[in-house]
Amino acid sequence: MKKRLLAGAAVLAVAAFTLSACATGTASSGSTDSGSVKTLSLAEAQAATSAADFGGQAGLVAAANKEGHLNVITLPPSWANYGKIIQGFEKKYPKIQINSENPDGSSADEVAAAKAQRGQSTAPDVFDIGTAVMNQNLELFAPYKVATWGDIPADFKDAGGLWYYDYTGLMSVGYDTKKFPKGISSIDDLLGSKFKNAVAIKGDPTQANEAASAVYMAALQSSGSADDIQPGIDFFQKLKSAGNFLSTLPTQATVASGETPVVIQWSFNNVAWGPAAGSAGNPNWKTVVLPGSGLGSYYNQTINKEAPNPAAARLWEEYIYTPAVQNLYLAAGAYPAQLTAMETAKTVDAATLKKVGAAPKDFVQLNSDQAAAAAKLLSAKWSAAVG
Amino acid sequence: MTTTSTNRGAGTFSRRLGVGWIGLVPFSVYALLFLGIPAVLAVASGFFTSDGAFTFANFTAFGDPVIQKDFVGSVGLSAAAAVGGAIGGALVCYALLGMNPEGWLRTVVDSASSVLAQFGGVMLAFAFIATVGNQGVLTLILESFLGANSITSPIYTVPGLTLVYLYFEIPLMVLTFMPALEALKPTWGEAVATLGGTRWTYWRRVGFPVLAPAFFGCMILLFANAFSSYATAAALISQGGIWPLDIQRALTSETVIGHENVAGVIALGMVVVMIVLMSVYGVLQRRASRWER
């Protein structure tokens, strides 16, 4: 009995091994039917550092079409126009199906998914990732340079091509003009009694980068700096004791229903939840970036070193850095990494740029040491300040 | 004679066990795969650094004032929900005792309880936001009399969560406590009356002592239920305040990096609390079952 069980297990194990061998086999087979373009094995495609490795853009498209899938992760449709960006990719490359996993997850969730699903066909191919988490996990990424590599400013990218800035928002205050017709001109306005139970941020700053950025912005607006964010924590403590701080997690739905009448978050999210969203948005939603020092934070693009669809992953990056898609980020209020080059080349959508407003000449972005110090202060002080 | 029958009984039992264990296999495998292994992996992660080296350093998390405060929050919330749920549920049970067991009211309350005891998570949070949230229907009606913005809804705070948790705790109490109440034999009441006791004497000398182990056992179950609830709290309070939210923060933080394994340590703390509670529950349950036979 036991022996038979063992034999059965052995048969299963052999079958599984053969099947997985088949799976790797399919990726590398088919070198006969692809014509002039180069066909790479899975390992070769995972190591490709530019479209030239595929025999040019046409070869990259052919290889990606053959894969037929692209796994993206944590891209909410209302975040920086990703709904339209994903739709555009599927329209341009109809043979590639996009699987969008865990749209509302965090950067840390992306890394966790890549590690947990390592070697599986469902693992994420590409990441849209915050700088702090990215710097801790550089070993997960594959270097790649898109065709427009030269259009990304030198300090916006890793020289080896491991990562590259994609877009940034500015920390902004979104509010319902129907409730607050007088508007908001300084952050201290929010401490007034009219704003009782009104002001929300995007989660717990010791957890979410966007919420932490709201605290950093408050610090910059009230005599703090990137090296000293304590005034930001003090501001939220005052907001809390005034009874104005809301601990509800704001979403597009809470903004539309009036549950969260003031939200401090990235400009592209405030813009996306307002009239731009049509019937799903709040028609009275206004976005203001407060005068004085602005706060931004670039999100990066990177490719999974062990992407199950390495060609589609690289095609996605090529697509992201086309002027058309960079203009889509801009339309959502997110400033794309190639904006300066696009202004020079006149490929930027002038009407959109006029509507969104020119990119600020200077805004504060915490470097990794400042971010680490700020995080340490937040984990020590935040809970007591708003608890 | 007695010995023979006992022997035969034991023989039948062990022979049944010989085949019977097969029936247990699916459940055991299921419990091992989806409860045992994940629990061991989660707790074990607390003993390693993010690079995979063995360490006890993660245990310093218990010295973190935030973790300590949130422990008090978790225990306080669970205790309040358990006591409130137990008393509320017991009162409902007592009221139902006078009803016809086959009657429509009993049937409705029984089935409603089995549904509502499982009603948690984001749906429950949404139901409360829509009715008594800051922009909830009831809040807005009240504010139309009291003035705009005059009410601060309590459901977004840790103490306020008690109210939300009672929504599934009371039905759970009804489900688990009703069998104990039904096991009270009417003859005991008649015996007390025959001996000249009042209704109060009956409850004080017979009812309460018999029910106490079951009552407190159910209360511990309610505590465990509230202690481990995560999704409802996550949907209502975004700023933390209880241990399940601390675990989430440790696992997914974008700002405080490299604390993933602290989640394992907090999980271990929760497991210890649960083991203590379940042991107490086991002891009480054994005492209670004596009266339910």
Chai-1 contact restraints between the chains, C-beta under 6 A:
chainA,res_idxA,chainB,res_idxB,connection_type,confidence,min_distance_angstrom,max_distance_angstrom,comment,restraint_id
A,S106,B,T252,contact,1.0,0.0,6.0,A-B,restraint_1
A,S106,B,E254,contact,1.0,0.0,6.0,A-B,restraint_2
A,S107,B,E254,contact,1.0,0.0,6.0,A-B,restraint_3
A,A108,B,T252,contact,1.0,0.0,6.0,A-B,restraint_4
A,A108,B,E254,contact,1.0,0.0,6.0,A-B,restraint_5
A,D109,B,T252,contact,1.0,0.0,6.0,A-B,restraint_6
A,G130,B,E254,contact,1.0,0.0,6.0,A-B,restraint_7
A,A132,B,I257,contact,1.0,0.0,6.0,A-B,restraint_8
A,V133,B,E254,contact,1.0,0.0,6.0,A-B,restraint_9
A,Q136,B,I257,contact,1.0,0.0,6.0,A-B,restraint_10
A,K196,B,N149,contact,1.0,0.0,6.0,A-B,restraint_11
A,N197,B,N134,contact,1.0,0.0,6.0,A-B,restraint_12
A,N197,B,T152,contact,1.0,0.0,6.0,A-B,restraint_13
A,G203,B,S238,contact,1.0,0.0,6.0,A-B,restraint_14
A,D204,B,S238,contact,1.0,0.0,6.0,A-B,restraint_15
A,D204,B,Q239,contact,1.0,0.0,6.0,A-B,restraint_16
A,D204,B,G240,contact,1.0,0.0,6.0,A-B,restraint_17
A,T206,B,V256,contact,1.0,0.0,6.0,A-B,restraint_18
A,Q207,B,R249,contact,1.0,0.0,6.0,A-B,restraint_19
A,Q207,B,S253,contact,1.0,0.0,6.0,A-B,restraint_20
A,A208,B,E254,contact,1.0,0.0,6.0,A-B,restraint_21
A,N209,B,E254,contact,1.0,0.0,6.0,A-B,restraint_22
A,N209,B,T255,contact,1.0,0.0,6.0,A-B,restraint_23
A,A212,B,T255,contact,1.0,0.0,6.0,A-B,restraint_24
A,S247,B,Y156,contact,1.0,0.0,6.0,A-B,restraint_25
A,S247,B,I237,contact,1.0,0.0,6.0,A-B,restraint_26
A,S247,B,S238,contact,1.0,0.0,6.0,A-B,restraint_27
A,S247,B,Q239,contact,1.0,0.0,6.0,A-B,restraint_28
A,T248,B,Y156,contact,1.0,0.0,6.0,A-B,restraint_29
A,L249,B,S238,contact,1.0,0.0,6.0,A-B,restraint_30
A,G258,B,Q135,contact,1.0,0.0,6.0,A-B,restraint_31
A,E259,B,Q135,contact,1.0,0.0,6.0,A-B,restraint_32
A,A375,B,T255,contact,1.0,0.0,6.0,A-B,restraint_33
A,A375,B,V256,contact,1.0,0.0,6.0,A-B,restraint_34
A,S379,B,V256,contact,1.0,0.0,6.0,A-B,restraint_35
A,S383,B,V66,contact,1.0,0.0,6.0,A-B,restraint_36
A,V386,B,Q239,contact,1.0,0.0,6.0,A-B,restraint_37
